[in-house]
Amino acid sequence: PAVQAQAQAQAQAERDYETVLDEKQLEHWLEQLQQAEAFSFDTETTSLDYMQAAIVGVSVCIEPGRAAYVPLAHAYPGAPEQLERSMVLERLRPLLEDPGRAKLGHHLKYDAHVLRNHGIELRGIRYDTMLESYVLNSTATRHDLDSTALRYLGIETIHYEDVAGKGAKQLTFDQVPLEQAAEYAAEDADVTLRLHRALWPQLEQLPRLKALYEELEHPLVPVLLDMEHLGVLIDADRLRRQSHEIAGRLVELEREAHAAAGSSFNLDSPKQLQEILFGQLGLPVKRRTAKGQPSTAEDVLEELASDYELPRIILDYRGLAKLRSTYTEKLPAQVDPRTGRVHTSYHQAVAATGRLSSTDPNLQNIPIRTPEGRRIRQAFVAPEDHLLIAADYSQIELRIMAHLSGDESLLRAFAEDRDIHQATAAEVFGVPLDQVRAEQRRAAKAINFGLIYGMSAFGLARQLGIERGEAQQYVELYFARYPGVKRYMDETRALAREQGYVETVFGRRLYLPEIGSRNSQLRQYAERSAINAPMQGTAADIIKRAMIEVHDWLRREELPARLVMQVHDELVLEVKASAADALERGLRARMAGAADLAVPLKVEVGRGANWDLAH
């Protein structure tokens, strides 16, 4: 705190912030920006929804402590006269659109969206401090400006709530008085520049991480910007019909639950459910909450559902209710009135492993194994004369495991393009390939995926519904047949303990601060992550490389296709129907060539009028 107070005092002392209200001041700043090698840039807007947001003001900074805020649309009673927004944006346009003029900012993808709403293409994005922080250490802090400034500069920034208030009474930025707004906005640009100067030298000392920033995270920004801006077409009427049907099914499930319980109760109340399951019906208590009450969490119900009817009904009910509230009810309301499409946000700096996450709507969570989930995918459609093409990496994490472990049996199975679960079953159960039974393949699949995620024999036993001793035997047999995998796991755990982090094939680091913890639960979780993160992270790096390559190819050759979604190991494109054959070939080749591993990458491609048919 003493160091922080000192940093704070120093940052306060070196502040020379200007509010630009007349043309003379604007000219002065434009000249300075012209001469600057790079400048920090930030927009203040009316909304967090990038498709709806309009610019309220812009801030710039050229050197630490010297920043300016140009208010353009503050509209509260008594607000001073401000420069005209379209005039200022036109004056800024040549600077903002010049790819040779370096810009730096924090989460510039958002600012690029907002400028696009005003007809300006932001080019020359050189440094993004959100991504610098994320690449340097994904787990050290959250990567918003307030958190990163505190961690790397010791500066407690002015928070949005400090100037706009909280909750229902929170002001939009155009209502914030200029005195507070100017300091808040200028500080954003100033702190971003200081942050870059603190982070970039650290990245320069770690060449693999610097390359990851320059070759992967940074070039991905325009790809995501275009995908988000285009959005994806949905059939809202189809979703409304489905919502109505799900509502009917929920009523039926409620009746079934009341019959199974022998009395009526509120299915959405954990307290009433707990009373029925453990009080009235006397089911075994599998786990307790922090307050000592019997738990009714998802995994507890899963465990009970194999022996009792009511927990199974509750799980079905919860699953459907969630689908209805998250997708069939909400998606039609999320259609942008201007574009008629849904525009998700892809987040680069959230998941520790490097995977993208998506919100509003979250496209990563639509279940693919249930008929209801597939029907939601049917509502994601292609426009007239177009098709959706979905291309998915097949078993990518197992292929990465083969590459990382160098296990000969695993490498051979993939090189010969065998069904990997069938091949594992043949190895573990000691039967010829053509005599593997369906349940043996299912068990082998559970082992293959379970071991990647660090599943214990106990977890495997529960998943396969077998005794723990039998599951332990399977694991031992597996390791005997794939000794390279066992060696890789042991070495990775040891390396993680020694250096405190693990790496993907491309050098992305995942720090594991709990790997030496005295708390065995925390330590075991870190050990599981140590094995899983290089695989999940490498898969994430590969699909990002594929996205950059595919996006550049479509633009370079002016092909009638656009990337519209990325979900886990899958890319979805909207393509002109007449060009689908050629595009499919090119897409497959580019995705398969996104990494050079010891085993080939396999890409499965499908197409159709909607996302479900394209699978």
Secondary structure, 3 states (H helix, E strand, C coil): CHHHHHHHHHHHHCCEEEECCCHHHHHHHHHHHHHCCEEEEEEEECCCCCCCCCEEEEEEEEECCEEEEEECCCCCCCCCCCCCHHHHHHHHHHHHHCCCCEEEECCHHHHHHHHHHCCCCCCCEEEEHHHHHHHHCCCCCCCCHHHHHHHHHCCCCCCHHHHHCCHHHCCCHHHCCHHHHHHHHHHHHHHHHHHHHHHHHHHHCCHHHHHHHHHHHHHHHHHHHHHHHHCEEECHHHHHHHHHHHHHHHHHHHHHHHHHHCCCCCCCCHHHHHHHHHHHCCCCCCCECCCCCECCCHHHHHHHHCCCHHHHHHHHHHHHHHHHHHHHCHHHHCECCCCCEECCEEECCCCCCCCCEEECCCHHHCCCCCHHHHHHHHCEECCCCEEEEEEEECCHHHHHHHHHHCCHHHHHHHHCCCCHHHHHHHHHHCCCHHHCCHHHHHHHHHHHHHHHCCCCHHHHHHHHCCCHHHHHHHHHHHHHHCHHHHHHHHHHHHHHHHHCEEECCCCCEEECHHHHCCCHHHHHHHHHHHHHHHHHHHHHHHHHHHHHHHHHHHHHCCCCEEEEEEECCEEEEEEEHHHHHHHHHHHHHHHHCCCCCCCCCCEEEEEECECCCCC
